[in-house]
């Protein structure tokens, strides 16, 4: 009987996808929702525009369902950009999970960088596995620099932000690492600086070498010593 129900739902999706989507929005039975979601996930790319429309809903559960469908219908990370700052943590967590089912690209990395600073630990954990340093571009570099320089951010998030910057071939990422070398006050901790020096030393960005040499020549003792240690001469 269950197989017949599933088959019927898939037929309905093929004939009236909008009606099935609307039924999903009002369905309160968990098992029925799963059946409808499974049927909609097999709807094909032509269903994607309808699902994108649901991302603008004022109901968090409607948005969450739509987010979960996007990767199954051939959607990409950029489709999720309008809702990445949703106030409901369940939506943000679903976005992080959906990104795992999509090909990595600069958009997915930018979202992952944003979620690295999320107040919810589970969202941050999901983001950590999505940060592909080689895909970090200028926009993601700005976000990662902000997280790495935030003394109130989680230490593991700051460390991963620096490491991602160090794997980026973009000069903006190298510039961010150089700025992270600079002191930020009398109580400035050296942990991030040391990590930034090592990351800058191994960065594939075109300007990284010149910036590292500038750090070695710095008149600021803490910057110079961090670079010397990263270069093996400290």
Phi and psi in degrees as a GROMACS rama.xvg file:
@    title "Ramachandran Plot"
@    xaxis  label "Phi"
@    yaxis  label "Psi"
@TYPE xy
-63.1718  -40.9688  UNK-2
-62.9482  -36.1147  UNK-3
-67.3517  -40.1628  UNK-4
-62.9064  -45.6609  UNK-5
-60.5034  -44.8689  UNK-6
-62.5875  -40.6406  UNK-7
-64.5452  -42.1242  UNK-8
-63.2082  -39.8561  UNK-9
-66.4402  -35.4454  UNK-10
-65.6566  -41.4842  UNK-11
-62.8638  -38.7721  UNK-12
-62.2427  -40.1709  UNK-13
-65.879  -34.5931  UNK-14
-90.622  -41.9708  UNK-15
-138.767  67.6378  UNK-16
-60.1108  -37.594  UNK-17
-63.0193  -39.1637  UNK-18
-65.9906  -39.6623  UNK-19
-67.2615  -39.688  UNK-20
-61.2634  -42.8634  UNK-21
-65.5873  -36.5877  UNK-22
-66.3318  -37.0879  UNK-23
-60.8679  -36.6042  UNK-24
-63.1231  -29.5694  UNK-25
-107.979  -1.94341  UNK-26
-72.7962  129.851  UNK-27
-105.789  -10.4086  UNK-28
-87.1855  121.54  UNK-29
-62.0569  -42.0797  UNK-30
-66.6404  -40.1291  UNK-31
-64.761  -39.8192  UNK-32
-59.2416  -41.6765  UNK-33
-63.3789  -40.0247  UNK-34
-64.7305  -43.704  UNK-35
-65.4795  -41.6721  UNK-36
-62.7459  -41.3418  UNK-37
-63.6674  -42.127  UNK-38
-65.2528  -43.4  UNK-39
-66.1648  -34.0139  UNK-40
-63.9501  -19.7662  UNK-41
-98.1026  13.3244  UNK-42
-75.6635  -17.8087  UNK-43
88.7129  167.63  UNK-44
-58.337  -26.3917  UNK-45
-66.7976  -15.1231  UNK-46
-85.2079  -14.6988  UNK-47
-58.2727  -43.0533  UNK-48
-58.8664  -37.3163  UNK-49
-66.7851  -39.0582  UNK-50
-68.8385  -39.4435  UNK-51
-57.368  -37.7906  UNK-52
-62.9247  -31.2166  UNK-53
-71.9652  -19.762  UNK-54
-64.6314  -18.6404  UNK-55
-90.5338  7.46834  UNK-56
-67.1384  152.348  UNK-57
-85.2179  -3.37325  UNK-58
-100.78  122.919  UNK-59
-61.1087  -35.5985  UNK-60
-72.0105  -29.6237  UNK-61
-67.0409  -43.3445  UNK-62
-63.3414  -43.9602  UNK-63
-60.4704  -44.0263  UNK-64
-61.4041  -41.6152  UNK-65
-64.5606  -42.7941  UNK-66
-58.4246  -43.2785  UNK-67
-64.6364  -25.2052  UNK-68
-84.1251  -27.6778  UNK-69
-51.3581  -50.79  UNK-70
-65.5507  -27.3991  UNK-71
-74.5318  -19.1113  UNK-72
-103.892  13.5639  UNK-73
87.3968  12.5256  UNK-74
-72.8696  163.037  UNK-75
-121.554  173.219  UNK-76
-57.9071  -34.9765  UNK-77
-63.1787  -23.0897  UNK-78
-65.7419  -23.9408  UNK-79
-93.2087  -7.10392  UNK-80
-54.1465  -37.8435  UNK-81
-63.4909  -17.8338  UNK-82
-121.281  11.7404  UNK-83
-68.512  -19.3226  UNK-84
-101.713  20.1801  UNK-85
-54.1871  138.865  UNK-86
-68.8682  -22.5751  UNK-87
-84.03  122.789  UNK-88
-65.0155  -26.4414  UNK-89
-66.8453  -32.8906  UNK-90
-69.3854  -45.3977  UNK-91
-63.5738  -38.9015  UNK-92
-65.7013  -39.599  UNK-93
-65.0557  -36.0546  UNK-94
-63.5528  -45.3907  UNK-95
-60.4212  -40.3011  UNK-96
-68.2118  -39.3048  UNK-97
-63.2348  -36.1622  UNK-98
-61.3692  -30.3706  UNK-99
-66.8515  -22.3062  UNK-100
-95.705  5.2672  UNK-101
-114.573  156.802  UNK-102
-63.6251  140.158  UNK-103
-69.9087  139.064  UNK-104
-153.845  174.531  UNK-105
-56.1166  -32.7718  UNK-106
-66.6994  -45.4935  UNK-107
-64.8129  -35.9235  UNK-108
-69.4219  -37.2504  UNK-109
-64.0923  -41.3901  UNK-110
-65.3093  -42.4178  UNK-111
-61.4437  -40.6107  UNK-112
-61.663  -41.3647  UNK-113
-61.9897  -42.7286  UNK-114
-74.9854  -14.1655  UNK-115
-64.0069  -23.3529  UNK-116
-104.277  15.7604  UNK-117
-67.4999  144.292  UNK-118
-69.2003  -16.0706  UNK-119
-95.2605  122.317  UNK-120
-58.386  -40.868  UNK-121
-64.6314  -35.3988  UNK-122
-67.0443  -41.3978  UNK-123
-62.4994  -41.7867  UNK-124
-62.2385  -43.1818  UNK-125
-61.3403  -40.1418  UNK-126
-65.8113  -35.0806  UNK-127
-58.868  -34.3287  UNK-128
-82.3171  -1.94105  UNK-129
-106.385  -7.99101  UNK-130
-79.5734  100.684  UNK-131
-94.7348  103.72  UNK-132
-57.1727  -35.4259  UNK-133
-67.001  -13.2413  UNK-134
-104.694  3.77316  UNK-135
-70.9555  119.82  UNK-136
-107.864  -169.411  UNK-137
-57.0117  -43.4743  UNK-138
-65.425  -46.2274  UNK-139
-66.1155  -34.1414  UNK-140
-62.1357  -39.1474  UNK-141
-61.2497  -44.6151  UNK-142
-65.7459  -44.3888  UNK-143
-65.5413  -37.8981  UNK-144
-63.5676  -40.5112  UNK-145
-62.7832  -40.932  UNK-146
-68.9951  -44.5818  UNK-147
-63.385  -30.4397  UNK-148
-91.0581  -3.32698  UNK-149
-85.7498  108.695  UNK-150
-68.5177  -13.3985  UNK-151
-93.9826  -7.25955  UNK-152
-76.3541  158.483  UNK-153
-61.9428  139.766  UNK-154
-60.4308  -40.556  UNK-155
-66.3319  -34.4162  UNK-156
-66.6363  -41.7063  UNK-157
-64.4884  -41.7626  UNK-158
-63.8992  -46.0462  UNK-159
-66.4241  -34.7109  UNK-160
-61.503  -44.99  UNK-161
-64.0986  -43.8142  UNK-162
-62.9808  -39.5089  UNK-163
-64.7978  -41.9365  UNK-164
-60.0447  -37.7251  UNK-165
-70.9747  -18.0156  UNK-166
-95.7284  -5.96952  UNK-167
-79.4134  139.077  UNK-168
-86.17  5.54673  UNK-169
-89.791  135.407  UNK-170
-63.3766  -27.0578  UNK-171
-63.7893  -35.6804  UNK-172
-68.3281  -40.9786  UNK-173
-63.0601  -40.6831  UNK-174
-62.6841  -37.596  UNK-175
-63.44  -41.5803  UNK-176
-63.5328  -39.9368  UNK-177
-64.253  -39.7673  UNK-178
-68.0894  -31.1782  UNK-179
-69.5308  -16.2023  UNK-180
-72.8044  -24.2753  UNK-181
-76.6807  142.057  UNK-182
-62.303  149.837  UNK-183
-126.379  25.1729  UNK-184
137.449  173.226  UNK-185
-64.9321  -31.8803  UNK-186
-96.6086  18.4691  UNK-187
-60.3674  125.266  UNK-188
-83.7616  149.969  UNK-189
-96.206  -1.0167  UNK-190
-60.6905  -50.7306  UNK-191
-66.8556  -37.0747  UNK-192
-60.004  -45.0652  UNK-193
-62.1025  -43.0637  UNK-194
-64.4879  -41.0843  UNK-195
-64.9186  -38.043  UNK-196
-63.7495  -44.5773  UNK-197
-64.1699  -42.9243  UNK-198
-64.841  -41.0544  UNK-199
-66.4557  -37.8194  UNK-200
-60.7209  -35.8197  UNK-201
-102.108  5.75759  UNK-202
-65.8877  139.169  UNK-203
-85.4837  -0.366374  UNK-204
-65.3691  142.045  UNK-205
-54.8708  -38.409  UNK-206
-86.5202  -5.77275  UNK-207
-59.5508  -44.2932  UNK-208
-60.6118  -45.6185  UNK-209
-65.3619  -38.9331  UNK-210
-67.1459  -37.823  UNK-211
-66.1609  -40.9834  UNK-212
-63.1347  -36.5443  UNK-213
-63.7231  -37.6841  UNK-214
-64.5947  -38.0728  UNK-215
-65.1484  -27.5746  UNK-216
-96.6059  2.68161  UNK-217
-59.7232  144.365  UNK-218
-81.648  -7.79696  UNK-219
-87.2362  115.129  UNK-220
-55.956  -43.147  UNK-221
-64.7955  -37.2854  UNK-222
-68.8035  -47.4894  UNK-223
-61.2673  -44.6501  UNK-224
-66.6031  -37.2198  UNK-225
-62.3244  -41.353  UNK-226
-69.8726  -38.9957  UNK-227
-61.2335  -43.0126  UNK-228
-66.0298  -38.3642  UNK-229
-65.4766  -31.7866  UNK-230
-85.9031  -2.92506  UNK-231
87.5718  10.7961  UNK-232
-114.131  4.32046  UNK-233
